[in-house]
């Protein structure tokens, strides 16, 4: 009696990522195509969707809060480096003022930082 071999379903196993089907409204599909056309390397539609998903996920993670100790240590280290690079021809007060401005950062960036609590009021 001959032994009957069962056929396995699907192709051979590979190390590639699994496929995921997505239904897109015509407007959304047009927006994806428009975004892909604006990219320098002109990715395919599936590559454009992958990149947009990665961008969306990257922006959705909250910024991890630093401990006060590590923030203080980073500030001290930055201050030491600024002291090494400071212009010695200026007065001590001017060097300290410049150092404070550099350590604090521009107001435009302070307003958008997510790791610093916003003032109330």
Secondary structure, 3 states (H helix, E strand, C coil): CCCCCCCCCCCCCCCCCCCCCCCCCHHHHHHHHHHHHHCCCCCCHHHHHHHHHHHHHHHHCCCCCCCHHHHHHHHHHHHHHHHHHCCCCCCHHHHHHHHHHHHHCCHHHHHHCCCCCCCCC
